Amino acid sequence: MISALSPVDWALLVVAAGMVGFAKTAVNGVAALAVVLFAVVLPARLSTGALLPLLIAGDLVAISLYRRHGDLATLARLLPGVVPGLLVGALFVAYVDDTAMRVAIGSILLALGALQLYLRRPSAVEHVQEGAGLHHGWALAAGIVAGFATMTANAAGSVMTLYLIMAGFPMLGLLGTSAWFFLTVNLLKLPLSVSLDLINRSTLVLVAWLIPAMVAGAWVGHRTIRRMAQRQFELAALALSMVAAALLVATA
C-alpha cells in the first residue's frame, strides 16, 4: 500500500495526521476533515482501519494533557450504548462495498454536522440542557449513535461534542472527558477492525510514518486552544467538515 502512494497522497495524509493531533488537543470537528482526506487517498474501507491506530495514538497524547479534567461518571453513562452501536456498525462495514462506505462516511458527517449547527443556537442548547438532566436515555442514545458513527466513519467526535456541550461541560472538561471516552471506544473497536481485515501490517507501517505529523498537530492544538475563541473556531471547522463531507458523497 505504501509503495503505491504518490507524493501528493503522502502530503494529504501528513496534513490529515496533523489534523488528527489538532482535533485531539483542541477542536474535535477538525477530525472530520482528516476522515475525508484518508478516504480520498485510500479505499474507503481501508481508510477507516488505517486511521484507527493514529486516532489511538492521538488519544494517548490527549490523555497525557487533559486526563485530570475528565469526568469518569459521564463516561460510565455513555459506554452501555456504545457497545451495541459498535456491533451494528461492524455489521454494516462487513456487508457494504467501498462506494457505499464513502457515501456512508460523507452522509454521517453531513447529518452530524447539520445537527451540531442547529443545536449550537443558544436557545436550542439551553432547551436540550434542561431535558438532558431529566432523561437518562439521552446518554444511552448518544452512546449508540457515537458507537455506530465511530465504527463506520471514525466520526463520533460531533456526537460527543454535542452531548458534552449540552451537559454544560467547560472546555477543559470537554477535552478531558472526550480523551478518556475515545481512548476506551477506539480500543474496543480494535479487535472488530482487525477481524474485518481493516487493520494489517501495511496500515500499521503507514501510521508509524504519520505519527510525527500527528504529534506536531497536537502540539499546535494545545498551544492554540488557550488563545482562541472556541465557539467561533468550532463553527468554522464544522462548516469546513460539512463541505468536505458533501464532496465525498458527490465523488462516490
C-alpha positions in Angstrom: 0.0 0.0 0.0 2.7 2.5 0.9 4.7 1.9 -2.3 1.6 2.9 -4.3 1.2 6.3 -2.7 2.2 9.3 -4.7 3.9 12.4 -3.2 0.5 14.2 -3.3 -1.0 11.3 -1.4 1.7 11.5 1.2 1.2 15.3 1.5 -2.6 14.8 2.1 -2.0 12.1 4.7 0.5 14.2 6.5 -1.9 17.1 6.6 -4.7 14.7 7.8 -2.4 13.3 10.6 -1.7 16.8 11.8 -5.5 17.4 11.8 -6.0 14.3 14.0 -3.5 15.7 16.5 -5.1 19.1 16.5 -8.5 17.7 16.9 -7.4 15.6 19.9 -6.0 18.6 21.8 -8.2 21.5 20.5 -11.3 21.2 18.3 -12.9 17.8 17.6 -14.6 19.0 14.5 -11.3 19.2 12.6 -11.0 15.4 12.7 -13.9 15.2 10.2 -11.5 16.7 7.6 -8.9 14.1 8.4 -11.5 11.3 7.9 -12.3 12.7 4.4 -8.7 13.1 3.4 -7.9 9.5 4.4 -11.0 8.3 2.4 -9.8 10.3 -0.6 -6.3 8.9 -0.6 -7.1 5.3 0.4 -10.0 2.9 -0.4 -12.8 4.0 1.9 -13.0 0.7 3.9 -9.2 0.6 4.3 -9.1 4.2 5.3 -11.2 3.6 8.5 -8.7 0.9 9.6 -5.7 3.0 8.7 -7.0 5.9 10.7 -7.8 4.0 13.9 -4.3 3.4 15.2 -3.5 7.0 14.5 -6.5 8.1 16.5 -5.5 5.9 19.4 -2.0 7.5 19.4 -3.8 10.9 19.4 -6.0 9.7 22.3 -2.9 8.9 24.3 -1.5 12.4 23.7 -4.8 13.9 24.8 -4.9 11.8 27.9 -1.4 12.9 28.9 -2.5 16.6 28.6 -6.1 16.6 29.9 -6.6 13.4 32.0 -7.3 15.3 35.2 -10.2 17.1 33.6 -12.1 14.0 32.6 -15.4 13.1 34.2 -15.5 9.3 34.5 -19.1 9.2 35.7 -20.2 10.7 32.4 -18.1 8.0 30.6 -19.8 5.3 32.6 -23.2 6.6 31.5 -22.2 6.6 27.8 -20.5 3.3 27.4 -23.6 1.0 27.7 -24.9 2.4 24.5 -21.6 2.4 22.7 -21.2 -1.4 22.5 -24.4 -2.1 20.6 -23.6 0.8 18.4 -20.2 -0.6 17.6 -21.7 -4.1 16.8 -24.3 -2.6 14.4 -21.5 -0.5 12.8 -19.3 -3.6 12.4 -22.1 -5.5 10.6 -22.7 -2.5 8.3 -19.0 -2.4 7.4 -18.9 -6.2 6.8 -21.6 -6.1 4.2 -21.2 -2.9 2.1 -18.9 -2.1 -0.7 -16.3 0.7 -1.0 -18.7 3.1 -2.7 -21.4 2.6 -0.1 -18.7 3.2 2.6 -17.8 6.6 1.0 -21.4 7.6 0.9 -21.9 6.5 4.5 -18.9 8.4 5.8 -20.0 11.6 4.0 -23.6 11.2 5.0 -22.8 10.6 8.6 -20.6 13.7 8.7 -23.2 15.8 7.0 -26.0 14.7 9.3 -24.0 15.2 12.5 -22.7 18.5 11.2 -26.2 19.8 10.5 -27.4 18.6 13.9 -24.5 20.3 15.6 -25.0 23.6 13.7 -28.7 23.5 14.7 -28.0 22.8 18.4 -25.3 25.4 18.6 -28.1 28.0 18.7 -28.2 29.4 22.3 -31.9 28.7 22.7 -31.6 25.1 21.4 -28.6 24.4 23.7 -30.5 25.7 26.7 -33.5 23.7 25.9 -31.6 20.4 25.5 -29.5 21.0 28.6 -32.8 21.2 30.6 -34.0 17.9 29.0 -30.7 16.2 29.4 -30.9 16.4 33.1 -34.3 14.8 33.2 -33.9 11.9 30.7 -31.1 9.4 31.3 -32.0 7.8 27.9 -30.2 10.7 26.2 -26.8 9.3 27.3 -27.8 5.8 26.0 -28.9 7.3 22.7 -25.7 9.4 22.4 -23.6 6.3 23.1 -25.4 4.2 20.4 -25.0 6.9 17.8 -21.4 7.5 18.7 -20.6 3.8 18.6 -22.1 3.4 15.1 -20.6 6.6 13.8 -17.1 5.8 15.1 -17.2 2.2 13.8 -18.3 3.2 10.3 -16.7 6.5 9.8 -14.4 7.4 12.8 -16.9 10.3 13.1 -18.2 10.2 16.7 -16.5 13.5 17.6 -19.5 15.6 16.7 -21.8 13.4 18.8 -19.6 13.6 21.9 -19.1 17.4 21.5 -22.8 17.9 21.3 -23.5 15.7 24.3 -20.9 17.3 26.5 -21.9 20.9 25.5 -25.5 20.1 26.2 -24.4 18.7 29.6 -22.8 22.0 30.4 -19.1 20.9 30.3 -16.4 23.7 30.2 -13.8 23.5 27.5 -11.1 21.6 29.5 -13.8 19.2 30.9 -15.0 18.5 27.4 -11.4 17.8 26.2 -10.6 15.6 29.2 -13.8 13.6 29.1 -13.6 13.2 25.3 -10.0 11.9 25.7 -11.0 9.1 28.1 -14.1 8.3 26.0 -12.3 8.0 22.7 -9.4 6.0 24.1 -11.8 3.5 25.6 -14.0 3.3 22.5 -11.1 3.1 20.0 -9.6 0.3 22.0 -12.9 -1.5 21.9 -13.0 -1.0 18.1 -9.5 -2.5 17.6 -10.4 -6.2 17.6 -13.5 -5.6 15.4 -11.4 -3.7 12.9 -8.8 -6.5 12.9 -11.4 -9.2 12.4 -12.8 -7.2 9.4 -9.3 -7.0 8.0 -9.4 -3.2 8.1 -6.1 -3.2 10.1 -3.0 -5.1 8.9 0.8 -4.8 8.9 0.7 -2.3 6.0 -1.7 0.1 7.7 0.4 -0.1 10.9 3.6 0.8 9.0 1.8 3.7 7.4 0.6 5.0 10.8 4.2 4.8 12.1 5.3 7.2 9.4 2.5 9.6 10.2 2.8 9.8 14.0 5.3 12.7 13.9 2.8 14.8 12.0 0.1 13.9 14.4 2.2 14.9 17.4 3.1 18.2 15.7 -0.6 18.8 15.2 -1.3 18.0 18.8 1.3 20.5 19.9 -0.2 23.2 17.8 -3.6 22.4 19.1 -2.5 22.5 22.7 -0.9 25.9 22.2 -3.8 27.3 20.2 -6.6 26.3 22.5 -5.5 28.8 25.1 -5.7 31.7 22.7 -8.7 31.1 20.6 -12.4 32.0 20.7 -13.6 28.4 20.9 -17.2 28.9 19.7 -16.2 30.8 16.5 -13.4 28.4 15.6 -15.6 25.3 16.1 -18.3 26.8 13.9 -15.7 27.4 11.2 -14.2 23.9 11.5 -17.7 22.4 11.4 -18.6 24.3 8.2 -15.4 23.0 6.5 -16.0 19.5 7.6 -19.5 19.6 6.1 -18.2 20.9 2.8 -15.6 18.1 2.8 -18.4 15.5 3.6 -20.5 16.8 0.7 -17.6 16.5 -1.7 -17.0 12.9 -0.5 -20.6 12.0 -1.2 -20.6 13.7 -4.6 -17.5 11.9 -5.8 -18.5 8.5 -4.5 
